[in-house]
């Protein structure tokens, strides 16, 4: 084992059993005016020890007594240093097959000793490529972490929205609904004890306005969180379809392929399916310009599938990519949170189909929240 050093930071670990070849390598790098420090080792034991000092690069002969460069490379991998320390094969005789295998296994480059004059350039290029790769990997990790944080935020917001929907619906039912019902009783009492036509007119006008307020509060409460969800997914979808038809005049055909009409999916998956249908119908109202809508819900041991399709104008590709298409992005995020996915297929003039698929064995990103369905 030999060691030669300078003041510069480029540290080279040379895996080489020939002292002559080691000296030739050192001279070649000196002629190229490369500033370096270089340590030679010729056993795997010493190689492992030298790796612990974190060299900048490894030059390795291919064939050494009792092992080869691929064995040494596996030691680099086992030490968790493969992404930090590039390895260049520097061999007197290496076949093309062995060289290709080495590159495939992750070794950075190879150079024949006959071309040792190119070694400094090869080292510089390898270090530049390695640094660029590390920067890309770091950027990719940062991007993935950012996307994960955004997904977690979206998930939290969706959960908070559902909880707020349930809380507001309960308040409307308990507080506003109760107060309006009490006013209705008082108006009925006044009507029974009225003594003149002017009073009757005012009471009737107030009763009509009160009935309108009761209907509005009931409609708002049902849109926020319809109690019919407690009866199951299919009845809830049917109520949604009927409400849509009454409001828009567009015919909705609901087809259910669930055993006995009952879904075996978890309550949070059923809620995702319901919200997907609800948001799809909202988009149809705004954009589709259609005359017919089909809702198809199916379930087997493999997956629950919901498809909402229309015969409208379709969605242009650029519309799907709009930065503010939050409705569809929200549906995609809901599907992901439930362990499933959302497909959107559309052709201009031939309608749009939105398909939710959730595998029955999928695990959501968070446990079901009973607040969502209560």
VOTOR-296418 format. One line per 4 residues: number of its first residue (from 1); their letters; for each residue x, y, z of N, C-alpha, C. Coordinates in steps of 0.02 Angstrom, whole numbers. Each point is the difference from the previous one (the first is absolute). Layout:
NUM> A> X,Y,Z,X,Y,Z,X,Y,Z; ...
# end
This chain:
1> XXXX> 43,-60,0,-43,60,0,44,61,0; -13,49,-43,39,61,-3,-46,59,1; 28,58,18,-41,60,8,41,60,-19; -26,43,-44,35,61,-20,-52,56,1
5> XXXX> 17,58,28,-51,51,11,24,69,-20; -47,44,-13,12,71,-11,-49,37,44; -1,67,-7,-44,40,41,-71,4,-28; -11,-27,-60,-65,8,-32,-50,-52,27
9> XXXX> -65,16,-11,-53,-40,31,-21,-61,-41; 21,-4,-64,-21,-58,-40,36,-62,25; -37,-45,30,30,-59,31,-18,-61,-43; 51,-34,-24,-9,-57,-44,20,-64,38
13> XXXX> -44,-49,-2,15,-66,28,15,-46,-59; 60,-28,-1,21,-41,-57,3,-73,21; -44,-41,-27,-2,-71,13,44,-34,-53; 61,-16,19,49,-23,-50,52,-44,36
17> XXXX> 13,-60,-28,50,-44,31,70,11,-28; 7,38,-54,65,12,-31,26,69,21; 56,0,35,29,64,20,23,40,-61; 24,-36,-51,23,34,-62,-58,37,-33
21> XXXX> -57,-35,-7,-58,32,-31,-26,58,43; 5,-7,65,-20,55,44,44,62,-13; 65,-10,-6,46,56,-13,-13,31,-68; -14,-43,-50,-17,27,-67,-63,43,3
25> XXXX> -48,-22,39,-61,38,8,14,67,33; 40,-1,52,17,62,35,36,49,-47; 48,-26,-40,37,43,-46,-45,29,-53; -47,-40,-25,-46,24,-52,-42,58,27
29> XXXX> -23,-6,61,-41,54,29,41,62,15; 63,-11,19,43,58,12,16,37,-64; 12,-38,-55,13,32,-65,-61,41,-22; -59,-23,18,-61,37,-18,-14,58,47
33> XXXX> 47,11,48,-5,54,49,-64,-4,42; -21,-61,12,-57,-10,45,24,-1,72; -28,40,41,18,1,71,-40,-53,37; 35,-45,35,-34,-58,29,40,-28,57
37> XXXX> -32,-43,37,33,-45,46,-24,-70,-17; 45,-48,3,-19,-67,-23,27,-53,48; -42,-46,18,18,-56,43,-11,-65,-37; 49,-44,4,-6,-65,-33,-17,-54,51
41> XXXX> -48,-43,-17,-16,-59,40,-5,-59,-48; 11,-61,26,-4,-58,-43,-38,-58,31; -34,13,56,-43,-52,30,-68,30,16; -50,-43,3,-66,25,17,-3,28,70
45> XXXX> 39,-29,46,0,24,69,26,72,2; 56,13,-34,26,68,-1,-45,47,-41; -31,-28,-50,-47,40,-41,-57,24,44; -29,-44,40,-55,19,45,23,54,49
49> XXXX> 60,-9,27,26,50,47,8,68,-34; 26,0,-61,12,63,-35,-66,33,-21; -51,-41,-15,-65,29,-17,-28,42,57; 16,-20,62,-26,36,58,26,71,4
53> XXXX> 55,15,-37,27,68,0,-33,44,-52; -50,-27,-37,-39,37,-50,43,31,-54; 33,-41,-41,37,27,-57,-49,31,-50; 27,43,-44,-42,32,-50,-15,-47,-59
57> XXXX> 47,-45,-14,-9,-44,-58,43,-62,10; -20,-55,-30,37,-63,3,22,-19,-70; 65,-15,-7,26,-31,-61,14,-74,17; -26,-45,-41,6,-71,18,23,-41,-59
61> XXXX> 53,-39,11,19,-51,-48,-56,-52,-2; -9,-33,-58,-56,-46,-3,14,-66,36; 59,-28,-12,15,-66,30,57,7,50; -15,-20,63,49,0,53,3,-70,31
65> XXXX> 52,-16,38,5,-67,29,-59,-16,45; -41,-49,-21,-55,-24,42,-66,37,-8; -1,55,-37,-63,37,-10,8,46,-60; -55,32,-19,4,47,-56,-35,66,18
69> XXXX> -2,46,-47,-27,66,13,-75,-2,17; -37,-48,-29,-71,-4,16,-11,-20,72; 44,-42,26,-4,-16,72,11,62,42; 49,40,-19,13,62,36,-59,48,-6
73> XXXX> -30,3,-59,-58,44,-10,-58,-20,45; -9,-65,10,-54,-22,45,15,21,72; 63,2,18,18,26,67,-19,74,5; 11,38,-54,-20,70,0,-75,6,9
77> XXXX> -38,-43,-35,-72,1,7,-23,-19,70; 30,-52,27,-19,-22,67,16,53,53; 50,40,-12,18,53,46,-46,61,-8; -45,-2,-48,-45,56,-12,33,60,-32
81> XXXX> 55,-12,-37,39,55,-30,-6,3,-76; -43,-41,-29,-3,-4,-73,-21,67,-31; -43,37,35,-23,64,-28,49,57,14; 50,-13,43,46,53,19,69,-6,-31
85> XXXX> 22,-62,-14,68,-11,-24,-3,-34,-69; 19,35,-54,2,-33,-65,61,-46,-6; -7,-52,-41,54,-49,-10,15,-4,-74; 65,5,-16,22,-8,-69,44,-62,-4
89> XXXX> -15,-44,-49,43,-57,-12,61,23,-39; 59,-16,25,63,15,-34,38,-65,-6; -7,-32,-58,24,-69,-7,44,-8,-62; 46,-47,5,43,-14,-58,-35,-42,-51
93> XXXX> -45,-43,21,-35,-44,-46,-70,-14,28; -50,25,-33,-69,-13,21,-41,-9,-63; -37,-55,-3,-41,-13,-58,-60,46,-2; -29,6,-60,-58,43,-8,-58,-23,43
97> XXXX> -10,-66,5,-56,-26,40,8,19,73; 62,-7,27,12,19,70,-9,75,10; 22,40,-48,-8,72,6,-74,20,1; -39,-30,-45,-72,15,-3,-35,-21,66
101> XXXX> 18,-59,25,-29,-22,63,16,48,57; 62,24,1,20,47,53,-40,64,-4; -9,27,-60,-39,61,-8,-73,-12,20; -27,-58,-20,-69,-16,18,-10,-5,75
105> XXXX> 51,-23,36,-5,-7,72,11,65,37; 19,53,-36,5,65,32,68,32,1; 52,-35,-24,66,31,-4,-2,56,-51; 32,55,15,-9,61,-39,31,-3,-70
109> XXXX> 61,-27,-6,34,2,-65,57,-51,2; 31,-11,-59,59,-43,-1,50,28,-51; 64,-16,13,53,25,-43,55,-53,-1; 25,-14,-59,57,-46,-6,65,35,20
113> XXXX> 44,-38,31,64,29,22,41,24,-59; -12,-28,-59,35,23,-60,-18,73,-16; -57,23,25,-23,69,-13,4,42,63; 49,-14,42,3,33,65,10,76,-5
117> XXXX> 23,22,-58,6,72,-10,-67,37,3; -54,-37,-10,-67,30,3,-30,-3,70; 39,-27,48,-30,-13,66,-23,64,34; 40,53,-2,-20,62,34,-66,27,-28
121> XXXX> -5,-2,-66,-63,23,-31,-58,-45,20; 13,-66,2,-54,-46,19,-23,12,72; 49,13,45,-18,14,69,-41,63,5; 23,53,-34,-37,64,3,-70,-7,-27
125> XXXX> -7,-35,-57,-66,-9,-29,-45,-42,46; 29,-53,28,-40,-43,45,-25,38,61; 44,41,29,-20,38,59,-54,51,-17; 5,31,-60,-51,48,-20,-67,-35,-11
129> XXXX> 2,-58,-34,-62,-37,-11,-30,-24,66; 44,-24,44,-23,-25,64,-32,56,42; 31,59,-2,-28,57,37,-67,21,-29; -4,1,-66,-64,18,-32,-55,-51,18
133> XXXX> 19,-64,1,-48,-52,18,-24,9,72; 47,14,45,-19,10,70,-46,60,8; 14,54,-38,-42,59,5,-70,-15,-27; -4,-40,-54,-66,-19,-26,-38,-43,50
137> XXXX> 36,-47,30,-32,-43,49,-24,40,61; 41,49,20,-20,42,56,-62,41,-18; 1,28,-61,-58,39,-22,-62,-44,-5; 9,-62,-23,-57,-46,-5,-27,-17,69
141> XXXX> 45,-10,48,-23,-13,69,-37,59,29; 27,60,-13,-33,60,25,-69,9,-32; -4,-15,-65,-64,6,-35,-50,-51,28; 24,-62,9,-44,-52,28,-24,19,70
145> XXXX> 45,27,41,-19,21,67,-51,56,-3; 11,47,-46,-48,56,-7,-68,-26,-23; 0,-46,-48,-63,-28,-24,-35,-38,56; 39,-35,42,-30,-36,55,-31,48,50
149> XXXX> 35,55,14,-29,50,46,-63,30,-28; -1,14,-66,-60,27,-31,-58,-50,3; 17,-65,-12,-52,-52,3,-28,-5,71; 44,4,50,-23,-4,69,-43,60,17
153> XXXX> 19,59,-26,-41,59,12,-68,-7,-33; -1,-23,-63,-64,-10,-34,-43,-50,37; 31,-53,24,-37,-51,38,-29,30,63; 40,40,35,-25,32,61,-58,47,-16
157> XXXX> 7,38,-54,-53,47,-19,-64,-37,-18; 6,-56,-37,-59,-38,-17,-34,-27,62; 39,-26,46,-28,-26,62,-33,56,40; 32,58,3,-28,56,36,-65,24,-32
161> XXXX> -1,0,-67,-61,21,-36,-58,-46,17; 13,-66,0,-54,-47,15,-25,9,71; 46,11,46,-21,10,69,-40,65,7; 21,52,-35,-37,63,3,-69,-8,-32
165> XXXX> -3,-37,-55,-65,-13,-32,-48,-32,50; 25,-52,34,-43,-36,48,-20,46,57; 47,40,25,-15,44,56,-51,53,-19; 9,30,-60,-46,52,-22,-70,-29,-12
169> XXXX> -2,-60,-31,-65,-32,-12,-36,-14,66; 37,-22,51,-32,-11,65,-26,64,30; 40,54,-6,-22,64,28,-62,26,-36; -2,-8,-66,-59,21,-37,-61,-39,23
173> XXXX> 9,-66,7,-56,-42,21,-22,15,71; 48,5,46,-17,7,71,-20,71,19; 39,49,-23,-12,69,21,-48,37,-46; 20,7,-62,-42,38,-47,-66,-35,-12
177> XXXX> 5,-66,-13,-62,-38,-13,-47,2,60; 29,-8,59,-42,2,61,-32,68,9; 39,54,-11,-27,67,9,-55,14,-51; 11,-19,-63,-51,12,-51,-64,-41,14
181> XXXX> 8,-60,24,-59,-40,18,-39,33,56; 35,27,50,-34,35,55,-38,61,-26; 30,37,-46,-34,58,-30,-62,-23,-38; 5,-58,-33,-57,-26,-37,-59,-14,47
185> XXXX> 14,-29,58,-52,-13,49,-32,65,25; 42,51,11,-26,64,23,-45,32,-53; 20,-5,-62,-42,27,-53,-65,-37,-6; 2,-66,11,-62,-39,-2,-46,21,57
189> XXXX> 28,15,58,-40,23,56,-31,67,-15; 39,46,-28,-26,66,-19,-55,-7,-52; 9,-46,-46,-51,-9,-52,-66,-22,30; 4,-45,50,-62,-25,31,-34,55,42
193> XXXX> 38,46,26,-29,52,43,-6,67,-35; 9,2,-65,-5,62,-38,-72,24,-1; -8,67,1,-68,29,2,-17,41,-61; 45,3,-48,-16,42,-58,40,-18,-61
197> XXXX> -26,21,-59,34,-16,-64,70,30,-5; 12,62,22,69,26,-6,50,-43,37; -19,-23,59,45,-44,38,11,-66,-37; -53,-28,-28,6,-63,-37,48,6,-58
201> XXXX> -2,58,-35,45,10,-57,73,0,20; 14,35,55,69,2,24,23,-69,25; -45,-35,34,18,-66,25,14,-47,-58; -41,4,-53,11,-44,-58,66,16,-35
205> XXXX> 15,65,-7,63,19,-32,59,-24,42; -4,8,66,54,-24,43,7,-75,-3; -56,-36,-4,2,-73,-4,32,-23,-65; -17,35,-55,30,-18,-64,76,11,2
209> XXXX> 21,57,28,72,14,5,34,-51,45; -34,-18,54,28,-49,46,8,-68,-34; -50,-19,-40,4,-64,-36,59,0,-49; 10,59,-32,57,6,-46,66,-8,39
213> XXXX> 5,31,59,60,-5,40,12,-72,23; -54,-34,19,7,-70,20,24,-43,-58; -27,12,-59,21,-38,-59,73,14,-17; 20,64,5,70,18,-16,48,-32,50
217> XXXX> -18,3,65,45,-30,50,4,-76,-9; -57,-30,-19,2,-73,-12,43,-17,-60; -6,41,-52,40,-12,-61,74,9,14; 18,53,37,70,12,16,27,-57,43
221> XXXX> -39,-22,49,22,-54,44,12,-64,-40; -46,-15,-46,7,-62,-39,60,3,-46; 14,59,-28,58,6,-43,65,-7,39; -1,26,61,60,-5,42,14,-72,20
225> XXXX> -52,-34,23,10,-68,23,-68,-35,6; -23,-31,-55,-66,-30,1,-5,-58,49; -49,-1,44,-9,-56,47,-11,-66,-35; -21,2,-64,-14,-62,-35,64,-41,-10
229> XXXX> 59,31,9,62,-38,-3,0,-57,51; -35,10,55,-3,-52,51,-36,-62,-25; -42,8,-52,-37,-57,-27,39,-38,-53; 59,25,-18,41,-36,-48,17,42,-60
233> XXXX> 49,-24,-39,26,38,-57,-52,5,-56; -33,-54,-16,-47,1,-56,-59,48,13; -34,-4,58,-54,49,13,26,72,-2; 60,11,24,27,68,-1,12,24,-72
237> XXXX> 26,-44,-42,10,18,-71,-66,11,-35; -51,-40,17,-66,8,-31,-30,68,20; 7,17,64,-24,66,22,37,56,-36; 65,-8,-8,40,49,-35,-23,7,-72
241> XXXX> -12,-57,-33,-22,1,-70,-69,33,-6; -46,-18,44,-67,29,-3,2,75,12; 39,22,48,7,71,14,28,37,-60; 49,-30,-33,31,30,-59,-51,8,-56
245> XXXX> -40,-52,-11,-51,3,-52,-52,53,14; -24,4,63,-49,51,18,28,71,-11; 63,8,14,30,66,-3,17,21,-71; 21,-47,-43,25,17,-66,-45,-24,-57
249> XXXX> -43,-48,13,-41,-29,-53,38,-51,-42; 62,-16,18,41,-49,-37,-13,-69,29; -15,-48,-43,-14,-68,21,64,-34,25; -5,-32,57,56,-38,29,-22,-72,8
253> XXXX> 39,-45,-29,-14,-72,8,52,-30,46; -22,-29,56,45,-31,48,-4,-76,-8; 57,-31,-11,4,-73,-4,46,-25,55; -28,-44,42,38,-28,55,12,-74,-11
257> XXXX> 63,-20,8,16,-71,-4,33,-22,66; -35,15,54,21,-21,67,-47,-55,24; 27,-50,33,-42,-53,27,-50,29,49; -65,-9,-13,-54,25,42,3,75,7
261> XXXX> 36,34,-46,4,73,3,42,26,56; 36,-43,36,40,21,58,74,-4,-15; 35,53,13,73,1,-11,35,-28,61; 52,-41,-14,41,-27,54,62,44,12
265> XXXX> 7,54,-38,57,45,9,-5,35,67; 57,23,24,1,36,63,-38,65,-7; -19,29,56,-42,60,0,37,59,-33; 65,5,11,36,56,-31,4,-8,-75
269> XXXX> 6,-62,-25,1,-12,-73,-68,17,-30; -54,-19,35,-67,18,-23,-8,76,-4; 27,35,49,-4,73,-1,39,28,-58; 59,-28,-15,39,23,-58,-41,-11,-65
273> XXXX> -33,-57,-5,-42,-14,-59,-56,51,-6; -33,14,56,-55,48,0,25,69,-20; 54,24,30,26,66,-17,24,3,-73; 26,-55,-26,20,-2,-70,-61,10,-45
277> XXXX> -54,-35,15,-61,8,-39,-27,71,7; 1,26,60,-26,68,13,39,52,-39; 67,-3,3,41,49,-35,-6,-9,-76; -6,-62,-23,-9,-13,-72,-64,31,-25
281> XXXX> -55,-7,38,-64,30,-20,4,76,1; 37,28,48,10,72,2,36,24,-63; 53,-36,-20,36,19,-61,-44,-7,-61; -42,-51,-2,-46,-9,-56,-48,59,-5
285> XXXX> -25,23,57,-45,57,0,34,62,-29; 63,10,17,35,60,-21,23,-3,-73; 23,-59,-23,38,0,-63,-26,-48,-54; -35,-53,19,-9,-56,-48,-47,16,-57
289> XXXX> -54,39,12,-50,14,-51,-27,-66,-28; -22,-44,45,-22,-67,-20,-75,-8,12; -26,-57,-24,-71,-16,10,-9,-65,38; 55,-35,14,-6,-64,34,63,-13,41
293> XXXX> -10,-30,59,55,-18,44,-10,-72,23; 53,-38,1,-2,-68,26,47,-6,60; -25,-31,54,41,-16,58,0,-76,8; 60,-29,-2,6,-72,4,44,-16,60
297> XXXX> -28,-36,49,38,-20,59,4,-76,2; 61,-26,6,10,-72,0,52,-17,53; -5,-62,25,47,-22,51,8,-76,-3; 61,-22,6,13,-72,7,55,-8,51
301> XXXX> 29,-59,3,52,-12,49,63,40,-14; 7,21,-62,62,35,-19,-4,75,13; -56,32,-18,-2,73,3,-71,26,0; -7,61,24,-61,38,-9,12,50,-56
305> XXXX> -47,3,-48,7,44,-57,-62,44,-8; 11,64,-8,-54,48,-13,16,37,-64; -48,0,-46,9,39,-62,-58,48,-9; 16,63,-12,-50,51,-16,15,25,-70
309> XXXX> -46,-11,-46,11,19,-70,-57,43,-25; 14,40,-51,-52,43,-30,10,0,-76; -49,27,-35,3,5,-73,10,72,-23; 37,38,41,8,72,-14,57,17,-47
313> XXXX> 25,60,8,49,27,-48,70,-28,10; 12,-33,56,67,-27,13,46,52,32; 59,-23,19,50,43,31,60,4,-45; 22,60,-15,60,10,-39,62,-17,42
317> XXXX> 53,-23,-33,60,-19,37,28,57,41; -1,61,-27,28,56,37,-42,17,61; -65,-17,-2,-43,13,58,20,-44,59; 20,-62,-16,21,-45,54,64,23,33
321> XXXX> 42,37,-37,64,21,26,-1,70,29; -58,32,2,-4,68,27,23,0,73; 41,49,20,24,2,69,-56,4,51; -57,29,-19,-55,10,48,-56,-51,-8
325> XXXX> 14,-57,-31,-51,-52,-4,-2,-40,65; -18,35,54,5,-29,67,-50,-56,11; -59,4,-35,-50,-52,11,26,-69,-18; 28,-7,-60,26,-65,-22,62,-19,39
329> XXXX> 42,49,15,60,-16,40,-20,-24,70; -53,31,27,-24,-22,65,-25,-71,-1; -36,-18,-55,-24,-69,-7,59,-49,-4; 51,18,-38,58,-43,-6,34,-10,67
333> XXXX> 3,54,39,32,-5,66,-42,-43,47; -66,7,-3,-44,-42,40,11,-74,-16; 4,-15,-65,11,-69,-20,66,-26,26; 52,41,-5,66,-21,25,-2,-12,75
337> XXXX> -34,43,36,-5,-8,73,-34,-65,19; -47,-23,-43,-35,-62,14,38,-61,-25; 59,10,-30,39,-56,-26,-19,-19,-71; -38,43,-35,-22,-14,-68,26,51,-49
341> XXXX> -36,6,-56,21,48,-52,-62,22,-39; 9,56,-37,-54,29,-39,22,6,-72; -42,-25,-46,13,6,-71,-51,47,-31; 23,44,-45,-44,46,-35,10,-10,-74
345> XXXX> -53,-21,-34,4,-9,-73,-54,44,-32; 20,33,-54,-46,47,-32,19,10,-73; -50,10,-41,10,16,-70,-45,59,-17; 27,51,-32,-41,58,-18,-64,-20,-37
349> XXXX> -56,22,25,-64,-15,-31,-29,-68,16; 37,-42,36,-24,-67,14,-4,-16,75; 6,51,41,-11,-9,71,63,-15,40; -11,-10,64,55,-11,48,-19,-56,47
353> XXXX> 48,-40,20,-10,-52,50,54,7,54; -23,5,62,45,3,58,-8,-65,38; 55,-36,8,-2,-67,31,44,-3,62; -31,-17,55,35,-11,63,9,-74,11
357> XXXX> 61,-21,16,13,-70,16,39,-4,66; -27,-39,46,33,-9,65,5,-75,13; 60,-28,0,8,-72,16,-29,-15,69; -32,-58,6,-32,-17,63,50,-12,56
361> XXXX> 62,-17,-19,51,-12,51,46,61,8; -20,57,-30,41,60,5,-3,27,71; 58,26,22,3,32,65,5,75,-10; -49,38,27,4,73,-8,60,28,35
365> XXXX> 17,63,-20,58,32,32,-13,15,73; -63,6,19,-16,10,70,-57,-46,18; -7,-20,64,-56,-42,20,-65,37,-11; -56,-37,-13,-65,33,-9,-17,43,60
369> XXXX> -30,58,-15,-22,45,53,-74,-4,6; -24,-27,58,-72,-8,9,-37,65,-6; 36,57,12,-33,64,-5,-25,13,-71; 33,-32,-49,-19,12,-70,-70,-24,-15
373> XX> -23,-50,35,-64,-31,-17,-50,6,57; 11,45,46,-47,7,55,-20,73,7
# end
